[in-house]
Amino acid sequence: MATPVQANRPEWDRGGGTAVLPAPRARRGPRSTPPRRLWTTGSLLALLAVLFGALTVTQVVQSSAAASSVVNHSQPLSDDAAQIFHSLADADTTAATGFLQAGNETRAVQQQYSADIKTASTLLAQAAASTSPSDPGQKQIQLLNAQLPVYTGLVETARADDRQGLPLGGAYLRFASGQLQDTMLVEAQSLYTAETARLHRDYSDAQALPWAAIGLGLITLAALVWAQVRLFRQTNRVLNVGLVLATGATAVALLWLVTAQSLAASDLRASNTRGAAPLQVLNEARIKALQCRGAENLNLVARGSTDAYETAWSKDSAQLAGSSGFLAEATSMTGADPAAQQTVKAAAAAFTTWQQRHDTAKTANDSGDYTKAVDTTIGSTPNTTSAAFSQLDAQLNSAIDRERANFHTLAGNGRDDTALLAEGAGVLALVAAAGALLGINRRAAEYR
């Protein structure tokens, strides 16, 4: 019979066997409580919103910088490089024209030559100031700056000898032209190629859609919807004001991002196809026309001592006005601007006239009638190759002005399409993060 004392003892201390301790009751850690799970969810949603905003701001700033570079830097530099080439080639052509005037160089020719040299010097200075030491075009700019005074010195020597009636003047002029054609224009072409390549890179960066930000935005939006659906199932409450605010802010930011970047890409693409690309072809056509003109004049300066210049004319004129030449390409690419296309067609018609007059001058020169050949080339009548060239050049310059205006309008629109997008997306992302925390914490507070 158990004693009262034994009866009052716990079961494990009554003796007669191995003590069996009661199993401790399992406790849930603080992390598994409903409030803690809600706080964790809210923190993750806020973090997603902040990351979405940060990524959006980063990618928008990068694309906006590329668009601004297209408008303010790379395209103007590419255009300036083409103008440098044009000015140098025109100076060479003008110097040959003055030499053909046999000591009676007109004031207009002198002024044109001086203007070309001044334009080339000014544009080279601007290009040097607009590029960094590591820029790929910096080397060409330095070389051209060093070579330009050497070329002008040779031309002045040729002029001085010509005024004295010394035949050495023609040799100096041909040597100066050779230096320009074989060295300076090669460097100018390399500069143009480098700046045009940078323009294409900027276009590619500016037109690229921010897929990473868009993808993260969709994930954030999906997570916010999931959180609201889960809360609804747990509480039967249709709306959570904080989460609704966060979802709306994220949706607005995502819609703004996609719409603005798509519009910017469309406008920038149009600025290329309806501005920058035709402008490049027109610049190349104008340069090729100048090379034809230079070869034509220098052929007369050579007085039959070489056929190199006539060979150059044949090659350059085919590249300018052949079936797949620059004029044909420019006619096709300016189709979006009928006025520009008409001027290109007028330039092609002017070249046809130029070709006919060139053949007349060549026939006269080949038959020994040098005076007629010079008169047909640079004479005072309106029926000269010089007049036909001037008409062609004026028409191309008019088309260039139109395409340049098209570029600035469309590229400016593309740059402005994303105005305030980075700032707005950042603010909306912060609103979404705050809304997520507010909505979740309010629900968690109900457990207290």
C-alpha atoms as one frame of an Amber mdcrd trajectory, in Angstrom:
protein
   0.000   0.000   0.000   1.531   3.265  -1.110   2.271   5.831   1.512   0.738
   9.245   1.233   4.082  10.647   0.526   4.570   8.307  -2.400   1.135   9.024
  -3.680   1.968  12.686  -3.902   5.189  12.089  -5.782   5.337  12.469  -9.527
   5.100   9.326 -11.530   8.749   9.336 -12.481   9.844   9.411  -8.786   7.660
   6.684  -7.299  10.320   4.006  -7.664  10.071   0.576  -9.101  11.389   1.334
 -12.558  13.323   3.585 -14.902  12.313   7.186 -14.767  10.560   8.439 -17.886
  10.660  12.202 -18.355   7.762  13.825 -20.146   8.538  15.020 -23.676   8.953
  18.792 -23.820   6.304  20.671 -25.755   7.597  21.904 -29.147   7.823  25.679
 -29.423   7.677  27.677 -32.622  10.509  30.133 -33.091   9.695  33.795 -33.532
  10.399  33.558 -37.243   7.507  31.206 -37.814   4.886  33.462 -36.287   2.373
  35.067 -38.643   3.565  38.643 -37.930   7.186  37.719 -38.625   6.238  35.986
 -41.867   4.295  39.068 -42.919   7.206  41.372 -42.090   9.567  39.172 -44.091
   7.188  39.259 -47.057   6.852  43.031 -46.836  10.634  43.501 -46.653  11.154
  41.300 -49.725   8.500  43.184 -51.682  10.051  46.530 -50.722  13.497  45.259
 -51.709  12.189  44.125 -55.105  10.624  47.553 -55.675  13.836  49.366 -54.739
  15.933  47.093 -56.985  13.503  47.646 -59.846  13.778  51.394 -59.386  17.575
  51.354 -59.159  17.954  49.184 -62.253  15.459  51.306 -64.167  17.258  54.526
 -63.271  20.632  53.023 -64.259  19.497  51.736 -67.645  17.467  54.836 -68.504
  20.393  57.115 -67.638  22.676  55.026 -69.862  20.316  55.064 -72.845  19.577
  58.779 -72.368  23.300  59.523 -72.295  23.750  57.582 -75.549  20.841  59.478
 -77.150  22.315  62.803 -76.026  25.669  61.739 -77.454  24.019  60.981 -80.800
  22.459  64.455 -80.917  25.237  66.545 -79.382  28.457  64.654 -79.958  28.903
  61.687 -82.279  26.690  62.811 -85.172  28.037  66.404 -85.197  31.588  65.030
 -85.055  30.858  62.630 -87.909  29.388  65.523 -89.892  32.376  67.745 -89.040
  34.756  65.001 -90.178  32.960  64.914 -93.534  33.186  68.706 -93.762  36.926
  68.569 -92.997  37.373  66.143 -95.878  35.230  68.348 -98.103  37.119  71.528
 -97.212  40.504  69.940 -97.881  39.375  68.440-101.182  37.781  71.725-102.236
  40.929  73.650-101.328  42.938  71.323-103.566  40.462  71.733-106.412  40.383
  75.520-106.004  44.178  75.736-105.962  44.285  73.858-109.268  41.610  76.163
-110.701  43.679  79.211-109.747  46.745  77.673-111.319  44.870  77.070-114.590
  44.125  80.800-114.715  47.802  81.222-115.607  48.825  84.035-113.302  45.424
  85.748-113.495  43.874  84.038-110.511  40.575  85.726-109.725  39.757  87.142
-106.322  36.816  84.732-105.989  39.143  81.752-106.380  41.595  83.188-103.846
  38.806  83.787-101.342  37.400  80.294-101.848  40.799  78.692-101.234  41.351
  80.777 -98.083  37.851  79.977 -96.827  38.422  76.237 -97.331  41.692  76.295
 -95.388  40.116  78.368 -92.614  37.119  76.016 -92.397  39.353  72.961 -92.197
  41.485  74.589 -89.462  38.428  75.643 -87.452  36.751  72.243 -87.673  39.969
  70.470 -86.705  40.255  72.716 -83.645  36.630  71.997 -82.715  37.125  68.272
 -83.185  40.259  68.326 -81.018  38.357  70.153 -78.268  35.394  67.739 -78.478
  37.402  64.518 -78.207  39.364  63.018 -75.350  43.030  61.947 -75.649  41.886
  58.315 -75.801  39.410  58.966 -78.605  40.222  56.889 -81.736  39.990  60.006
 -83.942  42.465  62.038 -81.878  45.448  60.611 -83.768  44.035  61.656 -87.154
  43.207  65.130 -85.846  46.779  65.664 -84.648  48.237  64.434 -87.944  45.956
  66.679 -90.000  46.814  69.693 -87.840  50.496  69.017 -88.444  50.145  68.388
 -92.199  47.873  71.311 -93.070  50.564  74.062 -92.861  52.921  71.887 -94.912
  50.321  71.614 -97.666  49.543  75.338 -97.696  53.278  76.088 -97.847  53.677
  73.907-100.931  50.693  75.582-102.609  52.129  79.049-101.921  55.462  77.973
-103.415  53.669  76.717-106.526  51.789  80.023-106.842  54.968  82.068-106.456
  56.763  80.050-109.135  53.750  80.310-111.434  53.604  84.094-111.068  57.230
  84.208-112.159  56.506  82.018-115.155  58.580  79.113-113.815  57.404  75.661
-114.997  58.433  74.299-111.589  55.190  75.727-110.224  53.130  72.966-111.832
  55.388  70.312-110.330  55.024  71.856-106.862  51.248  71.970-107.202  51.060
  68.341-108.314  53.302  67.353-105.408  51.142  69.317-102.960  48.023  67.688
-104.377  49.646  64.252-104.111  50.456  64.900-100.454  46.882  65.930 -99.793
  45.303  63.061-101.737  47.598  60.301-100.508  48.121  61.415 -96.913  45.788
  64.117 -95.635  42.595  62.892 -97.255  43.419  59.355 -96.136  43.674  60.612
 -92.560  40.483  62.638 -92.990  38.706  59.536 -94.273  39.962  57.555 -91.268
  38.678  60.297 -88.963  35.295  60.201 -90.680  35.182  56.399 -90.433  36.078
  56.440 -86.717  33.472  59.074 -85.841  30.813  57.346 -87.929  31.532  54.039
 -86.164  31.081  55.783 -82.814  27.791  57.236 -84.064  26.561  53.744 -84.894
  27.574  52.494 -81.421  25.731  55.362 -79.758  22.675  54.640 -81.894  22.768
  50.985 -80.849  23.051  51.863 -77.140  20.330  54.511 -77.333  17.825  52.278
 -79.155  18.284  49.198 -76.944  15.287  48.477 -74.713  16.104  48.018 -70.983
  15.098  44.373 -70.871  16.655  43.733 -67.450  14.619  46.530 -65.840  11.460
  45.434 -67.677  11.942  41.829 -66.527  12.525  42.838 -62.905   9.503  45.140
 -63.062   7.308  42.260 -64.195   8.651  40.074 -61.384   7.965  42.831 -58.833
   4.458  43.325 -60.172   3.756  39.580 -60.059   5.063  39.351 -56.475   2.810
  42.206 -55.346  -0.257  40.572 -56.950   0.669  37.240 -55.338   0.954  38.902
 -51.913  -2.493  40.458 -52.259  -4.087  37.202 -53.382  -2.537  35.384 -50.418
  -3.736  38.003 -47.950  -7.217  37.815 -49.433  -7.334  34.057 -48.943  -6.162
  34.401 -45.349  -8.313  37.350 -44.297 -11.154  37.557 -46.867 -10.349  41.249
 -47.242 -10.463  42.294 -50.858  -8.147  45.302 -50.717  -4.957  46.192 -48.884
  -4.409  49.916 -49.426  -0.628  49.767 -49.108  -0.229  46.875 -51.516  -2.682
  48.414 -53.970  -0.618  51.608 -53.879   2.600  49.640 -54.398   1.085  47.675
 -57.290  -0.214  50.835 -58.972   3.121  52.652 -58.613   5.025  49.680 -60.028
   2.580  49.291 -62.929   2.816  53.006 -63.785   6.626  52.931 -63.663   6.754
  49.815 -65.846   4.261  51.196 -68.370   6.104  54.529 -68.507   9.416  52.740
 -68.984   8.200  50.532 -71.840   6.278  53.304 -73.598   8.955  56.008 -73.338
  11.823  53.734 -74.340   9.855  52.312 -77.264   9.004  55.811 -78.513  12.625
  56.903 -78.085  13.891  53.871 -80.004  11.372  54.533 -82.800  12.305  58.223
 -83.126  16.025  57.489 -83.001  15.647  54.778 -85.624  13.772  57.251 -87.823
  16.469  59.894 -87.254  18.977  57.432 -88.638  17.031  56.168 -91.649  15.558
  59.592 -92.491  18.470  61.778 -91.426  21.889  60.469 -90.432  22.174  57.638
 -92.982  21.127  59.723 -96.046  23.344  62.531 -94.739  26.374  60.239 -94.754
  25.712  59.129 -98.337  25.177  62.723 -99.481  28.422  63.815 -97.821  30.258
  60.988 -99.569  28.662  61.941-102.906  29.750  65.555-102.455  33.284  64.470
-101.574  33.448  62.155-104.574  32.271  64.989-106.839  35.111  67.147-105.498
  37.595  64.381-106.219  36.286  64.222-109.786  36.654  67.982-110.092  40.185
  67.898-108.683  41.244  65.130-111.061  39.757  67.073-113.991  41.657  70.259
-113.162  44.939  68.560-112.316  44.797  66.662-115.604  44.971  70.007-117.387
  47.723  71.242-115.059  49.759  68.147-115.975  49.455  69.061-119.707  49.471
  65.458-120.849  52.498  64.407-118.780  50.482  61.638-117.092  47.181  59.852
-117.540  46.796  59.222-113.794  44.297  62.046-113.344  42.032  60.958-116.180
  42.128  57.442-114.781  41.138  58.865-111.383  38.267  60.785-113.026  36.934
  57.606-114.645  37.048  55.685-111.375  35.615  58.462-109.195  32.851  59.411
-111.635  31.723  55.774-111.810  31.532  55.661-107.991  29.603  58.924-107.998
  27.096  58.417-110.783  27.173  54.723-111.694  24.117  52.502-111.410  25.094
  51.678-107.824  26.940  54.934-107.147  26.420  57.481-104.404  23.883  59.532
-106.354  21.713  56.479-107.016  21.978  55.414-103.375  21.164  58.923-102.170
  18.107  59.065-104.444  16.832  55.853-102.869  17.595  56.840 -99.259  15.947
  60.288 -99.470  12.579  58.847-100.480  11.041  59.840 -97.145  11.723  63.507
 -97.969  10.438  64.259-101.498  12.075  67.705-101.562  15.487  66.235-100.717
  14.980  63.489-103.283  14.213  66.062-105.989  17.414  67.952-105.266  19.406
  64.720-105.537  17.785  64.002-108.905  18.683  67.536-109.996  22.275  66.845
-108.892  22.310  63.662-111.002  21.060  65.655-114.012  23.811  68.227-113.406
  26.390  65.452-113.441  25.097  64.231-116.812  25.705  67.733-118.176  29.121
  67.795-116.486  30.059  64.472-118.052  29.198  65.756-121.535  31.260  68.928
-121.085  34.122  66.942-119.587  34.206  64.734-122.671  34.330  67.871-124.844
  37.259  69.252-122.833  39.062  65.919-122.922  38.672  65.641-126.680  40.079
  69.140-127.124  43.000  68.426-124.807  43.784  65.111-126.484  43.816  66.821
-129.892  46.233  69.500-128.653  43.720  72.348-128.262  44.703  73.172-124.686
  43.092  76.625-124.732  39.681  75.209-125.640  40.053  72.493-122.997  40.753
  75.108-120.315  37.924  77.357-121.521  35.487  74.432-121.451  36.638  73.601
-117.930  36.960  76.966-116.145  35.949  79.554-118.746  33.710  82.539-118.122
  30.735  81.151-120.079  27.900  79.291-118.311  28.569  76.170-120.398  31.662
  74.986-118.522  32.345  71.901-116.453  32.919  74.274-113.536  29.355  75.606
-113.826  27.931  72.072-113.989  29.966  71.048-110.965  28.814  74.117-109.025
  25.191  73.266-109.795  25.684  69.661-108.682  27.446  70.753-105.499  24.722
  73.280-104.676  21.979  70.671-105.112  23.807  68.170-102.907  24.400  70.839
-100.285  20.678  71.660-100.302  19.789  67.993 -99.776  22.364  67.787 -96.976
  20.748  70.741 -95.205  17.332  69.075 -95.372  18.577  65.723 -94.084  20.554
  67.439 -91.323  17.361  69.232 -90.243  15.440  65.927 -90.340  18.062  64.321
 -88.157  18.025  67.048 -85.508  14.224  67.032 -85.306  13.819  63.257 -84.997
  16.889  62.623 -82.839  15.876  65.484 -80.563  12.448  63.870 -80.170  14.088
  60.537 -79.341  16.265  62.148 -76.694  13.309  64.035 -75.168  11.005  60.997
 -75.092  12.723  59.771 -71.912  12.850  63.164 -70.193  12.181  62.798 -66.434
  11.771  59.026 -66.832  14.718  58.183 -64.564  13.577  60.581 -61.845   9.942
  59.510 -62.134  10.743  55.801 -62.053  12.927  56.281 -58.986  10.174  58.122
 -57.113   7.543  55.543 -58.100   9.809  52.714 -56.953  10.193  54.359 -53.534
   6.422  54.828 -53.336   5.961  51.139 -54.174   8.459  50.101 -51.491   6.786
  52.310 -48.889   3.337  51.040 -49.887   4.425  47.407 -49.563   5.862  47.972
 -46.079   2.830  50.000 -44.973   0.306  47.462 -46.227   2.058  44.423 -44.774
   2.881  46.039 -41.415  -0.713  47.158 -40.975  -1.853  43.586 -41.452   0.836
  42.324 -39.033  -0.270  44.837 -36.409  -3.635  43.102 -36.204  -1.976  40.153
 -34.405  -1.009  42.270 -31.390
